[in-house]
Amino acid sequence: MTMLLILIPAALFLGLIGLAAFFWAMRSGQFDDLDGAAYRILYDDDEHPPRARQKEGPT
């Protein structure tokens, strides 16, 4: 029974920390553009891809 006197406040404290972190992330704009990061990987930033190096060997 005495263990509940420690565990309940600890659980509430950790829950409040998680809730505060969630609200901080919302206020800092972490959830503004959820689809942008998923589509950003599909676009190529380089204008020209680097050429593959040709192997130099005996002809």
N, C-alpha and C positions, 0 to 999 in steps of 0.2 A: 504493500500500500504506500509506503514511503517513497518507493521508486516512482510512483505516479506524480508525486509532488515535484520531482525533477524533470520527468519526461514531458509532462503537459506544458509547462512554461518553455522548455527548450523547443518543443515542436511549434508552439505559437511564435516564438522568437525567430526561428528559421523560416517560418511561413511569412512573417512580416518582412524579413530580409528579401525573400524571393519576390514578394509583391512590390517592394520598393525598387528592386532591380528591374522588374517589368515596367513599372511606370517611368523609371529613368530612361529605359530603352525607347519607350513610346515618345517621350518628350524630346529625345535627341534625334528622332527621325529614322530609327532602325527599321520600322515597318512601313515606310512610305511607298516604296517601290518594290513589291515582292516579285513581280514578273520580270523586271529589268535584268536582274542578275542571272536569271535562267536563260534569257535570250542573248545576253551579252557574250556568252561563250561561242555562239554561232557566228558572230561577225568577226572578220579578219581585220586586224588593225594594220597589218603591213600592206604597203602598196604592191610590192613585188616580193614574192617568196624567194628566199635565198636559193641559189642554184646548187645542185648537188655537185660535189667535187668529183671530177673524173679521175679514175685510177690511172696512174702513170705506170706503165709497164713496158716490157719489150714488145716491139711491133714485128 
